[in-house]
Amino acid sequence: MMTLFGGSLKNYIVGIILGHLYIFVKDIAVIRYHKDYLPTPRWFSNWWFARQGVNAPRNNQAGGLFQGQGARLD
């Protein structure tokens, strides 16, 4: 509303740029470059899953991004 009355657009533009950068790093870079630059801290995931009564998932880097069993289609 401030921008309609002569306020600054700088904060809004910075927020939009940072939002797009976050989406790129968190979603697109993981798929495209197979590297998670902003992983969730292990202490947080251990705490979160302990609250729910389940074991925290382990990332053992065995199969990379795709760790399924797979099935051959003949």
SEKOL-254362 format. One record per residue: z, x, y of N, C-alpha, C in turn; residue in three letters. Coordinates in steps of 0.2 Angstrom, whole numbers, padded with zeros to 4 digits, always signed. Example, Ala and Ser with C-alpha at 12.3 -4.5 7.8 and 13.67 -1.06 7.14 Angstrom:
// residues 2
+0039+0066-0028+0039+0062-0022+0039+0066-0016Ala +0035+0064-0011+0036+0068-0005+0039+0064+0000Ser 
END
This chain:
// residues 74
+0000+0004-0006+0000+0000+0000+0000+0004+0006Met +0003+0010+0006+0003+0015+0012-0004+0017+0014Met -0008+0018+0009-0015+0020+0010-0019+0015+0014Thr -0017+0009+0013-0021+0004+0017-0019+0004+0024Leu -0013+0007+0026-0010+0007+0033-0011+0014+0036Phe -0015+0018+0033-0016+0025+0036-0011+0030+0033Gly -0009+0029+0027-0005+0034+0024-0009+0039+0020Gly -0006+0044+0017-0009+0050+0014-0012+0048+0007Ser -0018+0050+0005-0020+0049-0002-0019+0055-0006Leu -0016+0061-0003-0015+0067-0007-0011+0066-0013Lys -0005+0062-0012-0001+0061-0018-0004+0057-0024Asn -0008+0053-0022-0011+0049-0027-0017+0053-0031Tyr -0020+0057-0027-0026+0061-0030-0023+0066-0034Ile -0017+0069-0032-0014+0074-0037-0011+0071-0043Val -0009+0065-0042-0006+0061-0048-0012+0059-0053Gly -0018+0057-0050-0023+0056-0055-0026+0062-0058Ile -0026+0068-0055-0029+0074-0058-0024+0076-0063Ile -0017+0076-0062-0012+0078-0067-0012+0073-0073Leu -0013+0067-0072-0014+0062-0077-0020+0064-0082Gly -0026+0065-0079-0031+0067-0083-0031+0073-0086His -0027+0078-0083-0026+0085-0086-0021+0084-0092Leu -0016+0080-0092-0012+0078-0097-0015+0075-0103Tyr -0020+0070-0102-0023+0067-0107-0028+0072-0111Ile -0031+0076-0107-0036+0081-0110-0032+0086-0114Phe -0026+0088-0112-0022+0093-0116-0019+0090-0122Val -0017+0084-0121-0013+0081-0127-0017+0077-0132Lys -0023+0075-0130-0027+0071-0134-0034+0075-0136Asp -0038+0077-0131-0044+0079-0132-0044+0086-0135Ile -0040+0091-0132-0040+0098-0134-0037+0098-0141Ala -0033+0094-0144-0031+0094-0150-0036+0093-0155Val -0041+0088-0154-0046+0087-0158-0052+0092-0157Ile -0053+0094-0151-0059+0098-0150-0058+0105-0152Arg -0052+0108-0150-0050+0115-0151-0045+0116-0157Tyr -0042+0111-0160-0038+0111-0166-0031+0115-0164His -0029+0114-0157-0023+0118-0155-0019+0113-0151Lys -0013+0112-0152-0008+0108-0148-0005+0112-0143Asp -0007+0112-0137-0004+0116-0132+0003+0113-0129Tyr +0004+0106-0130+0010+0103-0128+0014+0100-0134Leu +0016+0104-0139+0019+0101-0145+0026+0098-0143Pro +0028+0093-0147+0035+0090-0146+0040+0095-0148Thr +0045+0096-0145+0050+0101-0147+0053+0099-0154Pro +0054+0103-0158+0057+0102-0165+0064+0099-0164Arg +0068+0101-0160+0075+0098-0159+0074+0090-0157Trp +0069+0089-0153+0069+0082-0151+0066+0077-0157Phe +0061+0080-0161+0059+0076-0167+0064+0075-0172Ser +0068+0081-0173+0074+0080-0178+0079+0075-0176Asn +0081+0075-0169+0085+0070-0167+0083+0063-0167Trp +0076+0062-0165+0073+0056-0165+0073+0053-0172Trp +0070+0056-0177+0070+0054-0184+0077+0053-0187Phe +0081+0057-0185+0088+0056-0188+0091+0050-0186Ala +0090+0048-0180+0092+0041-0177+0090+0036-0182Arg +0083+0036-0184+0080+0031-0188+0082+0031-0195Gln +0085+0036-0197+0087+0037-0204+0082+0040-0209Gly +0077+0043-0206+0071+0046-0210+0071+0053-0209Val +0068+0057-0214+0067+0064-0213+0061+0065-0208Asn +0062+0071-0204+0057+0072-0199+0051+0075-0202Ala +0045+0073-0200+0039+0076-0203+0038+0084-0202Pro +0036+0087-0207+0036+0095-0206+0028+0096-0205Arg +0027+0101-0201+0020+0103-0200+0020+0110-0203Asn +0017+0110-0209+0017+0117-0213+0010+0120-0212Asn +0006+0118-0208-0001+0121-0206-0005+0122-0213Gln -0004+0118-0218-0007+0119-0224-0015+0118-0224Ala -0016+0112-0221-0023+0110-0221-0026+0109-0214Gly -0023+0112-0209-0025+0111-0202-0024+0104-0200Gly -0029+0101-0196-0028+0094-0193-0029+0089-0199Leu -0033+0090-0203-0035+0085-0209-0031+0087-0215Phe -0026+0084-0217-0022+0086-0223-0022+0081-0229Gln -0027+0077-0229-0028+0072-0234-0030+0075-0240Gly -0030+0071-0246-0033+0073-0252-0040+0073-0253Gln -0043+0068-0250-0051+0068-0250-0053+0065-0257Gly -0059+0062-0257-0062+0060-0263-0069+0061-0263Ala -0072+0063-0268-0079+0064-0269-0083+0058-0270Arg -0088+0057-0266-0092+0051-0267-0099+0053-0270Leu -0100+0051-0276-0106+0053-0280-0111+0048-0279Asp 
END
